Amino acid sequence: MAKRGKKYRKILEKKENKVYNLNEAILQVKQLSYSSFPATIELHAALKLTKDLEPKSIKGTLSLPHSESKTVKIAAFTTPADEKKAKEAGADLIGTENIIKDIKAGKINFDIAIATPEVMPQIAQLGKELGPKGLMPNPKTGTVTDDIKNAIAEYKKGKINFAADSEGVVHLAVGKIDLEDKKIEENIKETLQAIVSAVNGREIHQTIRKTHLAPTMGPSVEFKLGD
């Protein structure tokens, strides 16, 4: 493990060794942030997984109630019949063969890939290039769909994808440090519910084992799930 810097060690002295409620955790993580820029607050949710559930199979989508304005570049893999719809919705790259050619040449200059079912057999060859980057279109995240116009519009408005890592932990940004506490709280609650829905749709305490908040620069704090 890399040795922590002086700033981190100094701010760590202010941290209490306790589990906070959500409101307290939001206040604490703001106080423990030491970056010179508006840091991002990230939620880390460790899941309770059954033996028959592969962590990396857990994927979902989420639209935060209070999202940051962000320009998302979208590649739309479509048939010629759907190219007009994709363009009207705001897709940045449109087609199939032309995008595949660029990807094979090492040009992956988009954040989200959305595809219609008809072209998925052609895209299957891109697993090696798009898979490790989490860019492969997937029905679970709504990025393989017949309604490509609506899918593009949702991602342009701030819809995001998430997935558990190999240890069964989901990591998601839930707002900037300068966002109002109440809005951060609402983002966190929406995120936790989306994670539960992606896993099994059961009670939150049956799905999530442990939760932490952490700033871009600064120690994390653990918080307990609400009743």
N, C-alpha and C positions, 0 to 999 in steps of 0.2 A: 504494500500500500504506500502511495506517495505521501511524503511528509507535508503536513499542512503548513501554510504560511503564517507569519506573525499576526496578520489582521484576523485570520480565521481563529487562531488560538485565543486572541484577546477577546473577540466577540463571544467565543464559546464559554468564557468565564461568566457571562451574563445569563447563560441558559440554565434553567432549573431542570433537574432530572425528574420529570413528571409527565403524566399524560393529561393533556388539556381537553376542555370541551372545544367545540369548533370555533366559537367566537373568540375565546382566549388564544387559540392556536393562530388565528389570523392576525391578531394583535402582536403576538410573539414573533411570528415569522417576519413581520414588517420591521420590528425592532432589531432583529438579528441579521437583517440584510446590510451588507456593507459596500455594495457596488456604488459607483459614482454615476450610474445611469438608472433609469426606471427599470428595476429588475422584474423578471417574470416569476410568478409564484407557481410552483409545480406540485401537483398532487401525485402521491405514490400510494397505490392501493394493492396490498398483497392479498391474493385470493385464497380461499379454501377450495382446494381442487380434489376431486375424486380420482381414483387410480385410472379410470377409463377416459379421463379428459386430458387431452394433450394441451399444455399451456398455449402453444403457438397457434392452436386452432381457434382461440378466443379472439374474435374481431368484432368491431361494431362501429357505429357512427354517432355523432353528437353535434347538436347545434346549441352553443352556449347562449343563455339568455342575454349575456352582456359580453359580446365578442369584440375583439380589436378589429379595426379596419385594416384589412390586409389584402394585397393584390395576389390572387392565386392564379397561377398559369395552368390551364387545363388542356390536355391532349384528348381529342375525341376520335376514337377509332370507329368509323362508320362506313356503311355502304353509301354509294353515291346518292341514293334516295333520301338519306337522312342528313346529308351535308348542310343543306339549307337550314334545317332545324338547329343543328349544332352551332352554326354561324350566328343565327338570331339570338341564341341563348348566351353567346359571348365566349365560345371556345376559342382558344388561342392557336391551337394546331388541329387541323381537320383532315381526315382521310384514313387510310390504313397502310397501303403499300409505301407511301412516301414517309410516314412516321416510322414504320418498321425499318426502312432503309437508314434513316438517320440514327435510330437507336443502335443498329448493328455497327454503325460507324463511330459509336461512342458519344453521340450527341443526344443527351437526355436533358432537355432544358424545359421541363415542366414539373409541376408539383402534384398533380392528380391526373390519372388516366381513367377515362370512362369509355366503355365500349357497348355496342349492341351485341346481342347473342349471336347474330349471323357471322360476325367477324372473329369471334373468339377462337375458332380453329386456326386461323392465321396468326393470331397473337400468341398462341401456345408456345411458339418457338422462342418467345422473348423471356421465358421464365428465368433464365440465367442472368439476364441483364436487369429485369425489373423486380424479380422476386426479392433479392437481398436489400433493395431500396424501399420495399414496401409499396411499390407502384403498380403491381400486377392487378388489373381489374378483377373484382371479386363480387359475386352476388350478395355476400354477407354485408358488404359495405355499400351496396346500392350502386356500385360502379360498373356492373353489368346489367343493363336494363333496356327495355324497348322504349321507355320514355326518356330518351337521352336529353331532350330539351329541358325537362324539369330537373333532371339530375344535375346538369351543368349549372342551372340557375341556383340550386340549393348550395352547391359548393362555392359559387361566386359570392353568396350571401354569408358564408362563414362556416358551413358544415365541415366537420373534421372527422378523420378516421382515427381509430385507436386499436391497439392490439397488445396482448400480454407478452412479456418477454419469456425466455426459457425457464425462468424461475417462478413464473406465474404472478408477475407484478405488472400492473398497468401504470404508465407514467404519462401524465397529461398536464399541459399548461392550463391554469384556470383563471388567469388574469394578471395584469401588471400590478406592481406594488402600490402604485398611486390610484388604483381603482378603489371606490368606496367599499368599506368592509361588508356592507349588506349585499352588494352586488357580487363580491367574491364568494360570499356564503351561498348565494343563490346558484352561482356557477358550479360550486363544489357539490351541492346537493343534486343538481341536474346531472353532473358527471357520474356521481356514485350510482344514481338510478340507471343511467345508461349502461354502466358496467354490469350491474346486477342483471339487467335485461339480456345482455350479451352472453352472460354465463349460463343462467338457468331460470331467470325470472322469479326466483324465490325471495324470501326475506333477506334484507341486507346483512343481518348478523349471520345468516347461514352461508353467505357468499363471500364476504370480505373479512379477512382475518385481522388485518392491521392497516392503519392509515397514517400517513405523514404528509406534512407540508414542508416545502423547502424553497428558499429564494435562489436566484441564479448564483449569488455568492453569499454564502452563509450556511450555518448548520440547520438541519431539519428539526421539526418538532412533531411529536406524535399526538394525535387527537383521537378521542373516543367517538364511536358512532352514536348517533342520537337514538333515543328509545323509540 
